[in-house]
Amino acid sequence: MLGFLVGLMMLLSVLLIVVILPQQSAKSGGGAIGAAAGANQMLGVKKTNDLLEKITWGLMIAIFVLALLTGFFK
């Protein structure tokens, strides 16, 4: 059971990295990334950013709960 929980945490961690990478930082303002994000918001793709943020929070909460369960079973 412990090995399964650790493996699931590793999988969720990789998914969290994949979801976080395309998100634009709130502090970055220039460059190609900032221009692309501005174009996306102008074209109405802001909902994608909201979805990525919700997925990020869900994955973080899932990893936290799994970490608590891992500590309980250990």
C-alpha positions in Angstrom: 0.0 0.0 0.0 2.8 2.4 0.8 4.5 1.8 -2.5 1.3 2.5 -4.3 0.8 5.8 -2.5 4.4 6.9 -3.2 4.1 5.9 -6.9 0.8 7.8 -7.1 2.4 10.9 -5.5 5.3 10.7 -8.1 2.8 10.5 -10.9 0.8 13.5 -9.6 4.0 15.4 -9.1 5.0 15.0 -12.7 1.5 16.0 -13.8 1.8 19.1 -11.6 5.0 20.1 -13.3 3.4 19.6 -16.7 0.4 21.8 -15.7 2.5 24.5 -14.1 5.0 25.0 -17.0 2.6 26.6 -19.5 1.2 29.0 -17.0 2.4 32.6 -17.1 4.0 34.1 -14.1 2.2 37.1 -12.7 5.4 39.0 -12.5 6.7 38.4 -16.0 5.7 41.2 -18.2 7.7 41.2 -21.3 9.2 39.1 -24.0 7.7 36.5 -26.3 5.8 34.8 -23.5 4.1 38.0 -22.3 3.1 38.9 -25.9 1.7 35.4 -26.5 -0.3 35.6 -23.2 -1.6 39.0 -24.2 -2.8 37.6 -27.5 -4.4 34.6 -25.8 -6.3 36.9 -23.4 -7.4 39.1 -26.3 -8.7 36.1 -28.2 -10.7 34.8 -25.2 -8.4 32.0 -24.0 -8.4 33.2 -20.4 -10.7 30.3 -19.5 -7.8 28.0 -20.3 -5.7 29.7 -17.7 -8.5 29.4 -15.2 -8.8 25.7 -15.9 -5.0 25.2 -15.5 -5.1 27.0 -12.2 -8.0 24.8 -10.9 -6.1 21.7 -12.0 -2.9 23.0 -10.3 -4.8 23.5 -7.0 -6.4 20.1 -7.3 -3.1 18.3 -7.9 -1.5 20.2 -5.0 -4.3 19.2 -2.6 -4.2 15.6 -3.8 -0.4 15.4 -3.2 -0.8 16.9 0.2 -3.5 14.4 1.2 -1.4 11.5 -0.2 1.6 12.8 1.8 -0.6 12.7 5.0 -1.8 9.2 4.1 1.7 8.0 3.5 2.8 9.3 6.9 -0.2 7.5 8.5 0.6 4.1 6.8 4.3 4.4 7.5 
